[in-house]
Amino acid sequence: MDLILDEEQIEFQQTFRKFCEQEIAPLADCIEAEGIQNEVYRKLGSAGYLGLLHPEQYGGQGASFLTAVLAQSALAYHCGSTFFSSGASAGLAGLPISHFGSEEQKARFLPGLISGQSVGCLAVTESGSGSDVASIATTLKRQPAGLLLNGNKAYITNAPNADFALVLARYCRDGQIPSGASGLTLCIVDLHSAGVSRGQPLKKMGLRGSPTGELFFDNVEIPEANILGRPGAGFRQTMKAFDWERLSMGAYCLGVMEACLDESRSFAKKRKSFGRAISRHQSVAFMLADIKTRLEASRLMLFETAWLFDRAGGSGKLEHNGEILELSARASELKLMTSQYARECTNLAVQIHGGAGYMEEYRVSRLYRDIKISEIGGGTSEIQKQIIARAETRRSAAV
């Protein structure tokens, strides 16, 4: 693997970082207090960020996963809430449409997502089912008059402000409700339709500028043309979306760790105790070294994982250094490691700041609150360990 970025990637990274410094960073406090506004989506669309992983024919960039994580980590560095809401729209909602949707669905939904004119969300989690995706209770029933969607979704990023949702439901024929993963189907739902209602935005520990809420569906009529792919393909499609989410979560964690290092290094140079900068005290210097080490290890794993996704070309497996790798397991390894390291780095950053780090006026306080979601969203750390362990069991059995 060649870890040297090409000239185009370097230029893009520099340009996008400058965009984030000029257009996103000044809005971060306002976004934290009032929530992300539509103008932010449009700015990201104009900068090409929302379309990075989408086809050029719909307004996207057709970029590599490696290029995408460079941009994602830069955005996460400046504003975690913007990273999550834009990712839920163009990524979690947009990528399944881009990969599994019909040409009509792509032409209808992707240009708006890519330009930031519309906002999407992926609605999988329910109040009674989280990590156990196969246990969802929302139904999509075929009636003489068409398809009717009933059920509810919980803890959905962008639910309060999204224009449409990609909803995972249990497709039912002839009154029979299939069990397990059988029959799970993704459908595109206009959230302004009759029968759709939303709960109030939830109050959260962190990422307060990224709205999260509930969606309720009461006999919502769904056109047949809004089924993604085919009935029953939803479980596989959702698992693929989670793989992409876990890769981007690694980029989020990297951006947070970079912010922790910069904020802590700057503070440690200015803050004095016992007559000298605290950066010169061994205890603080060691904490800075711990942040730096976790950051660089995470950067290497993120870049290689993105590179592997690019090499795989959509396949779930590929041969690498004489071994067959399962990309789902690799994405889980990345998320598990980087989320743990990022949490440790935010803790170290607050510790370096001392009492100041406990104050809202210092950025590390927000980073500390925000990062916890990385060990929960996209599958908890415990779920990632199960995925990794199952892949290792299959690999050992094949040897």
N, C-alpha and C positions, 0 to 999 in steps of 0.2 A: 504494500500500500504506500502510495506517495502522499505524504501529509503536507506537501507544499501546494498552497492554493494557486490557481492560475491567475493571470492578470485580470481577467474579467471578474472573477470572484473577489479579488482584493479590491478592485475599483468599486464593485457593488457594495461590499461591506463598508468601505469608507463613506460612500455616498449615503447609504441608509443610516449609518450611525450619525452622520451630520443631520440628516432629516429628523431622527429621533431627538437629538439635542435641541433642535430649533422648534420642532412642531409638537412633540409629545411631552418632553420633560417639563416645559413651562405649564402644561395643563394637568400634570400629575396630581397636584394637591386639590385642584378643582374636581377632577374625576373621582378622587377618593371621597370628597365631601358630597358631591351631587350626582355621581354616576357618569358613565360614559355617554357622551352625546353623539348624535348622528354625524356631526361634522368630523369627528375623529375617524369614523369608518370611512368617510369620503376622502379624508387626507391619506389614510393608509391605502385606499384604492388607487388614488392618483400616483402614489409613490411606487405602485406595483407590488406591494407587500401581499395583499389579499389574493392575488392571482398567481403567486409564485409556483404553486404545484398544479395549476390548472392549464388546460390546453390553450394555445395561442388563439385558436379560432373563436373562442368565447371571450377573449379579452385577457387571458392569462399570460404567464411568462414561460410556461413549460420548463421551469428550472429543475435542477437536481435537488435531491433531499439534502445534500451537503450545503448547497447554496441556501436552501430554506432555513436550516438550523443556524446558519450564520446570522441571518436576519432575525430569526426568532429570539436568539439569545440577546441580541442588541435591543430589541423592543422590551424584553423582560427586564433588562438592566434598568431601563428608565421608568417603566410602569407595568407592574404585574397585572393590574386590573384590565388594562388595554390589551395585554397579551392574551388573557383568558377569554375575554368577550370576542375579540376578533378571531381567535382560534376556534371558538365554538361555532362561529358563523361560517367563515370560509373553509375551516378545516373539518370539524366534526360533522357539520351539516353539508358542506360543499363537496368534500372529497368522495363520499359515497355516491353522490349524484354524478360526479365527474367520472368515476370508475364503473359504476353499475347502472347508471341511468340510461334511458332511451335518448335518442338524438333530440326528440321533442322536449324531454325534461331538461336536458342540458341547455338547450337554446332558451328555454323559458326561465330557468332559475339561476344559472351560473353567471350571466352578465351582470345581474343586479348584485349578487354576492361579491363578485370580483371588483366591481366599481365602488362598493360601499353604499349603494343606493338602497339596498335591502339587507335585512339582518335575519339570520337563521339560527336554529339550535337543533341539537340532537336530544330527543326525549326517550330515554331508556329506563332510568331508575324510577321505582315506585316506592311508596311508603312502606310496603311490605316486601320489597325485593330490591337488593342493591347489587352486590357482587354476583349473586345467583341469578344471572340474566334469564336463564331458562324457566324461572318461576314467575315471570310477569303475568299479570291478570288482565291487562287491557285487551279488549277483543275488537276484531274487525270482522263483522258478520255479514255474510252475503244474504240479502233479502230480495224479494221479487223486484223491488224498486231500485236496488243497487247495494252499495256497501255502507254499513253504519259502524262508526267508531265509538266505543264506550270505554270509559276508564279514567285513570288519572296518573299523572307523573309528578315526581317530587325531586327537589334539589337540582333543577335544570338551569344551567347557565344560559342567560339571555331570555328565559321564559317571560319576564315582565315586559320586554320591549321587542321581541322578535316578530317578524312578519310571517314567517312560516316555521314549521317544525318537521323534522324527520322523525316520525314516531314509530317505535317498535311495538307491534301488537300481535295478538294470536289470531291468525286467519282461520275462520270457522266456516265450514260448508255443511249444509244439511242439518244445522243445529248441533253438530258435533264439535266439541272444544278439544283440540289435540293437546296432548301433554308434553312436558319437557320442551326441547328445542324444536320439536316438530311443529310446523305451521307458522313459526315466528316470521313476521313480514314487516318490512319497513315501508311506510307510506308517507307521502308528502302532504302535510296538512296546512291549509291557509288558516292562520290563527285569528283571522277576522271573520271566520265562517260562523254561521248560526250554530249554537250548541257548544261553542268553545268559550270557556271562561278561565280567568287567571287569578291566582292568589296574590296577596300583597307581597312585594319584595321581602325576602327573608333578611333578618339582621344576622350578620356573620362576624366571626372572629377577625377575618382578614379579607383581602380582596374586596373591600367594601364598594369600590367603584364599578365592579362587575356584577350586574344584577342577577340574582338567583331566585327562583320561585317555583310555583306549582302550576300545572296545567290540568284542566278538567274537560272531559269530552262526554257530551250527553247527546247520543244519537246524531253525531256529526256525519253528514253525507260526504263520502269520499269517492271521487271519480275513479273508475277503473284505471284510467291513464296515470293516476298518481301513485300506483304501486311501483316500488323500486325493483327493477329486474323482474322477478316473478314471485308469486306467493310461496312462502316456505324458505326463501333464500335469506331471510333477515338475520338469522343467527350468524351465519358465515360473514355476511356483510358488516355486521356490528363488530365482530371480533377483529376484522381487518381495520375498521375505524379505530378500535382501541390500540392496535399496533402503531398506527400513525400518531395517535394521541400520546402514547408512551414515549415515542421518539421526540416529539415536541416538548414533552414534559422534561426530558433531559436537557433540552435547550433552555427551558425556563429556569431550571435549577442552576445551569451554568451562568446565566445572566445574573441571577441573585448572588451567586458566589463572587462574581466579578465586582458587583456593587459592594458586597461586604468587604472585600479586600481594599477597594479604593477608599471607601468611607473610613475604614479602620486605620489604614495607613496614614491618611490625611489627619485624622483626629490624633493619632499617636505622636505625630510629629509636632503638633501644636500644643498639646496638653502637657503640662509639666508637673512633676512631683519630685520632692527632695532635690530640687535645683536643676533638674534636667528633663528633657523630653521623655515621656513614658516609653517611647519606642526603643529607648536605650536600656530599659530595664529588661532583664532576661525573661521574666515571666510574660511580659507583653510581647516581646520579640518572638517567643516560642508560639504564642497564640497566632501571631501573624504568619509564622511559618506553617502552622497547621492549616490555616485557611488556604494559603498558597498551594500546599501539597494536594489538598482535596480538590481544589480548582483545576490544577493541571491534570490530575488523574481523570477527572470527569470530562475535561475537554478532549483528551485523547480517545476515551471510550465513546463519547458522543460523535466525534468526527468519523471514527472507524465504523460505528453502527450506521450512520447516515450513508457512508460509502458502500457498505454492504447492501443496504436497501436499494441504492442506485444500481449496483451490480446485479441484484436479483431480478430486476425488471418486472416486479409484480408477483414473482413466485414466492411461495412461503418458505422455500429451502434453497440453499446453494452450497456448493463445495468451496471451502476456504481453508487453505493451508493443510490440505489432505483430509479434512473432516467435513461432514455434512452438518451445516448449521440450520437450526430452525429459527427463523427471524422473529417469530412471536416470543420465543424464549429469550432471544438476544435483546429485544426491546424491553422485556421484563427485567432482565439483568441491569440494563442501563437505568431504568426508572428506579429500581430498588437501590442501586448504589448512589446515584446522584441525589435522590431525595433525602437519603440518610446523610450524605455529606453536606448537602445544602442546609439541612436543619442544624447540623453541628456547627457549620460556619456562621449562621445567623446568631447562634448562641454565643459563639466566641466573639463575634462583632459587638454584641450588646455588652459582653463582659469587658471588652477593651474600653468601651465608652463609659463603663461604670454607671453611676447614677444618671448621667446624661442619656445613656442608651435606653433608659426606662421612660424617657420623656417623648411625647408625640412629636415634638419639634425636630427630633433627630431621625433621619431616614432609617437607621437600623432598627428602630422600633417597629416601623411598618414592615420591613423585610422579615423580621422575626414573626410577626403575626401572619403574614401572607404565606410563608413557606409551608406551613403545616399541611395545606391542601395537597401538596405534592406527594405526601405519603397516604393520601386517601383517594383523591380523584383519579379516574382512569383505572381503578382497581387498587385496593389497599396493598400495602407492602406484603401482607400475609398471602394475598392472592398471587402476587408476583412470585413469591417463593414456591407456591404450589405449581405454577406454570413452569418454572425453572426445573423443579424437582421431577415433574412428569416427563419433561423433555430429556432429562438426564437418564431417567429410567428406560425410556425408549431407546436412547443411544446405546446404553450398556447392553440392552437385550439384543441389539442388532450386531454387536461386535462378536 
